[in-house]
Amino acid sequence: MTVALILAGVVNNASAGDTTALDQYIASYSKTFTALGLGEDLELSYQKQINHYLQSKNLPEQTRFFADLKKQRAALEHSPALAHASDCQTLQLKQIDFEIELHQDKLRLIKQYQALGKQAVLSDQGLAKSSMGKAWYGLLRKAWLTTDSKPEDLMAMGESELNRALERYRQLQAHMGYAGRDAEFSAYLAGPAFQYEEGTTPQADYESRQAIVDQHLGKLFLPNAIQPPQIKPSTLAAAMLVDGYY
């Protein structure tokens, strides 16, 4: 592959004190990464994202790219130029290392999943009911978080945040005079005081407030061509249980 030849030359031409080799390696990686269509945003739906992986038309090219990239990265590790890398270059190299590992894991999973043939199942009832669900979960977790956090660590963080939110909820409940009266407080929150009146919507409420902001924006900022934000109901119910306006 062309990129392999480019990277080989980059590594061989490295010299002490000269980080040009690193810049060329990073630039070559970025160009090919984009050309292979690997820089797209992740889908919120695990089904859509996994199907996107499975339907990629250039899987052989991806396999060669990351295999070659890993070899060149290993050679670069012994280059004198690495000792003179800037903080920015060091960070970019760490990102590339992460992407190499992530995408090679992805390619292995795709191959294993495809080998299942007609027995492969991608359930809309969750990854737990899908073929290789645990492995797919691990990959998507790593892709979304850009780190290989352990599920138990994420669970502990979630429980900590939930406890923090519940503590704040209890404080507000007591402050509003409903301490120890959970059912009554729940009924109060579901009452008309917290509902939009007939004929009004969250969108109309937001837009009226946004108009006030726009009216006074020039008093605080220089003239600009920034367009006002658009707000509309969420359409992500199938992928994420939301009922808000964004």
N, C-alpha and C positions, 0 to 999 in steps of 0.2 A: 504494500500500500504506500502511496506517496508520502503520507505523513510519517511512516516509519523511516524512510530515507532522510527526510528533513530532520527528524529528531536525532537520528544517528549522527548526522553531520554536526548538529548543534552540540551534542555531548562531546564529540571528538575535538571540536575546536575550542573548548573551554580552556581558559588560562587563569592563573592566579590573579586575583584582583579585578578580573573582568567578569561582570555579571551579564554580559550580552547573551551568553548561552542560555541563561535562565529566562531572560525576557523572550528569547526566540522559542524556547520550549513551551512557555506559558502561552504565547501567542498562537503557536501551531496547534496546541491542544484546544484552545478556545475556538479557533476557526473551524476545526474538524468537528468538534463537539456540536457546534451550532449547525454545521452542514448536515449532520446526521439527524437533526431534529430533536436533540436531547435537552434543549434548554426550555422546553414548554412548561407551563404551570401544571401542577398536579391537579387531578380531578378530585372534587370533594367526595364523590362516590367511589368506594373501593371497587365496585363492579366495573365502572367505566375506566378506572385507572388500570386495572389488571387486563381488561380487554384491550386497552390501548397498547399495553406491553405486548400482548399476544398477537396483535394484528400488525405489528411493526413490519415493514417490508424490507428493512435493511439489517436484519439480525446478524447475518454472516459478516457484514461490514463492521457492525458494532463489536462483534466478537474479536475480529482481527485488530480493530483500533485499540481496544483496551488491553489486549494481550501485548501488542507492540509497545503501547504506552507504558505498561508496567516494566517491560524490559529496559526501555530507555530511561525510565525513572530510576531503576536500580543502578544503571551506569552513571547517571547524573549524581547519585549519592556519593560517588568517589571523585567527583570533579572538584578541583581547587576552587572553582567559582562559587561553590555552595557555601564556603566559609565566609564569603564576602556578600552574601545575600542580604538585601534590605529587609526590614520588618514586613513591608508590603509583599515582597517576593516570597518570603517565608510563609506568610499567611496564604498566598495563592497556591503555593506548593502543597500545603496541608489540605486545601480545598480539593485540589486535583487528586491527591492521594485518597481522599474520602470518596470522590466520584468514581475512581477506578474500582475501589472495593465494592461500592454500592452497585454499580452497573454489572460487574462480573457476578455478583450474587444474583442480580436480577436475571441475567442471561442463563445462569445455572437453573434457576427456578422455572423459567420458561421452558427449557429443554425437558426438565423432569415432568412438568405439567403436561406438555404436549405428548410425552411418552405414554401417558395414561389413556390417550385416545378418547373414545366415547364414554369411558368411565369417569372422565373429569367432570366435576360439578362446581359451578360458581353460583352458589345459592344467594337469593335475594333476602334470605333469612339470617344472614350474617356469615362472617368468615368461619365461625365455629362449625358451620354446617357445609362448608365448602371443602373441596379437595385441597390438601396442602394448606389449609387455612392458617395454621399456626406459622408456617413459613412465610406465607404472604403477609401476615400481620407484622412479622418481624421486619420484613423488607419495607413495607409502607410506613411503619413506625420510624424506621431509620431515615427514610426519604423525607418525611414530613418534619422531623425534628433535627435533621442533619447531625445526629449523634446517635450512638448505639446505646441509648438508655434502656435499662432493664424494665420489664413490665411491672415488677414489684416496686421499683423506685417510683414509677409513674403513679401506681396505685397509692403509694404512701403520700405522694404529693397531692393527689386528688382528695384523699381523706383529710389531709391537713387543711386544704383550702375549704372543704365542705364544713369542717368544724369551725373554721374562722368565720365563714358566712353565717352559720347557725348561731354562733355567739353574738354576732352583730344583730341578727334577726331578733334574738331574745332581748337584747338591750332596747331595740326599738319597740318591741312589743310591750315591755314594761313601761317605757317612757310614755307610750300612748294609753296607758291605763289598762292593759289587758294581761298583766303578768299572771301566769298560771291558767289562763282562760283561752286555750288553744282553739277550741271550736268556735268560740265567739269572735276571736280575732280573725280567724280564717273567713268567717261569714262577713265580717266588716270589710276585709280586703276585697271580697268579691262583690261588695255592694255598689250602689250607684255613684258613690263619691269617687270611685276609681275607674269609672266607665265613661267612654265618650258619649255625649248626648246624641240623640237621634238626629241623623243627617250630617253628623260631623265624622271626620276620620283622622287617624294619626298623621296621614300625609298632609291634609289641609292644615292641621295644627302646626306641623313642621314648616310648611311653606310660608305661613304667616309670620313665623318667627324668623325665618331666613330672610324675608323681605325687609325686616327691621335691621338685620345685620348688614344687608347689602346697602341699605340707605345711609348707614353711618360708616361704612368701610373706608371711604375716602378721607375720613377725619383721622384715621390711624395709620393708613398705608398709602404709599405712592400709587398713582394710577397704574392699572395693570389690565391685562387681557384674560385674567383667570376666569374661567366659566364657573357659574354657581353649581354646586353639587346637585345631582339628580337623585330623587328618592322614589322608591317604588316598592310594592309588596314583594317579599321574598318568594322565589319559585323553587326553593331548594328542599321542599318538604320530603321528597323521595330520598334525598341523600343525607339530610340533616333535619332533625325535628325542630324547625323554627317557625314562628308565626309573626315575626317582626317585619318592620320596614327598614330598608337599608339604603 
